[in-house]
Amino acid sequence: MKMKEYEAKEILSKAGIRIPRGLHIKKGVEFMVTPAIREAVVKAQVEVAGRGKAGGILMAEYDQIPKTVEQLFNAEIKGVPVEEILIEEKLNIQHEYYLSITIDRSKKAPVILFTTEGGVDIEEVAQKNPDAIRKAMVHPLLSTIPGYTLRYLLNGAPKEIGQVIQKLYTVFMTQDAILAEINPLVMTPDGLYAADGKIILDDNALARHGITENRDLSERERQADAYGFSFVELSGNIGVIGNGAGLTMATVDLINNLGGKPANFLDVGGGADRVRVAHAVRLLGKMPDVKVIIVNLLGGITRCDEVAAGIIEAGVGQKIIVRLAGTNETEGKALLSSKGYLMLDTMEEAVKAAVEAAS
Amino acid sequence: MIYADKKTGVIVCGATGNQGSFHIDRMNQYARSVGGRGVVAGVTPGKGGQEVHGVPVYDSILQAAKNQDASAAVLFVPGSAAGDSIMEAADAGLDLVVAITEHIPVHDVMKAVTYAEFRGCNVIGPNCPGLFSPGEISMGIMPAHLASRGPVGVISRSGTLTYEVVHELTRAGIGQSSIVGIGGDPIIGQTFADALGQFAKDPETKAVVILGELGGNLEEEGARAAELPVVAFIAGTTAPPEKRMGHAGAIVTGGEGDAVAKIERLKKTGVPVADRLSQIPSLIRELL
């Protein structure tokens, strides 16, 4: 789950990384900014890439802050309404650095990226000047980054940045983060500040940090999550239900490759019973664009007769094309054919039929 | 076959839960049908002294390993506890842990896998259907009736996709030596490269099918190091970026892990990639 900027900065601040003086405000709530802030940066708290360029970050002198805040609350940043704003003191920037920690999947370890060329898109630096980026792994059972790793990363940059890297590493490891990034990390006459902060938490570890609801999910994805489905909305007209992520993904791919347009990805998970299958079918039945639903299930622990009963129980209006194989296949097929459902033996036949029915 | 065989004694963790107890029964039915040892002990903390389908239950993996002759474990424990179970199994001196569990925090996996490998214990998974060697052993949840014994190894990041391909292979008369579900998480123990290395040492295996998906670059890494001929299939070629497709590891981030680019890189290393699952049997037949 993505943390908003102000939330990420609170976490950084608690870990001892300095953040600019500022105030987080919500739409419709009165606020007062200390006159000590002569010049402010007013930042929309929206999940939009390229937020600054899209008009989500505005500068304001102290007496212009209320007007600027109002202006930003009334704006949309790439179509996203602004509900929260962070007002921060403008920093006296001498130099900008980039620092991030993520997980290297093949090395199975945290990986730290640091460059003295911060403040810009890191992918751009990687292309134009790859030598400027320093990259180092840390053994995952270590809580302290070894000195030689820090010296390598810094590459001659001021030593106090090493302390920030260590603090960010502690945040990364203790918060179950999959990304912790400070871009830019700013050097001022007064020392180092995290001018922006980005933290993404591992969805599988939210509970142990007291987070009960994953905000990143859409309403329909949230409903699906409550039933134990994996669900992603796409934009087509063929509803897809499968069991297992790989098989469901392969079904979505095959629909696309045969010229159809999948409306979604829905993995009912292992051992789905009648009730869960009925929920899944109804969820797709409620999507206005869905013209036909394909159910592609290969039963290991999933029983085909349960699946068949669930499909019938859902009773949705759309045409349903079924491919069932595995445990209790015969019983499941008998149940469905008695109600006149279209059943096909292989995944390819079923997908072809669905693509035809939807076009 | 690789990793385990008929003689392997297995400990099941999370033995008294629904899944654990159901699959102890299935694994032992299979073991009986092939004359293997199967599950010799179960573990659920606080339930030591009970029995599940005739299998004695212990409070800890260490106790189970002391009392029964076992060298491997299969985990059905909840995600919040599974990282600890992997380390406990490695500490008890086991050689192999198959972690079926989904939704283990990724930091737990990272630490537990590192620790287990340090102790000389291989981890298969997490978030996987396990290991199945036809005629030898079932360590996980794969349906036994789809498989048949033969010269092809299968390595996969996904459960049902594996069953689909094994089903297709069997129908085409092509048997399998071992089927390894390496798991759908961002960090896993045994990778494509590791399992391919095991297959290379197995005299029975002549070719390997690798079933990958978007996210990461383990497929390419494996294909580059492969000593045996390989056929690949990659799921998720039409998935939207930055969206997680069911598996925690099935996500394209910052351009890395894109399925189409992955296929291009595999083809460059000379690996035939099937556009559709149904093409796999004929592609693999050409390599045998």
Interface residues (C-beta under 8 A of the other chain):
Chain A: I103 R105 S106 K108 A109 P110 E123 H139 P140 L141 M173 D176 I178 D202 D203 N204 A205 A207 R208 S230 V232 L234 G242 N243 G244 A245 G246 L247 T248 M249 A250 V252 D253 L254 N256 N257 P262 F265 D267 G270 L298 G299 G300 I301 A325 G326 T327 T346 M347 E348
Chain B: F22 G79 S80 H103 I104 P105 V106 H107 D108 M110 K111 V113 T114 Y115 P129 I141 M142 P143 L146 S156 R157 S158 G159 T160 L161 T162 Y163 E164 H167 G184 P186 I187 T191 L211 E213 L214 G215 G216 N217 L218 E221 F233 A235 G236 T237 T238 A239 P240 K243 R244 M245 G246 H247 A248 G249 A250 G254 G255 D275 R276 L277 S278
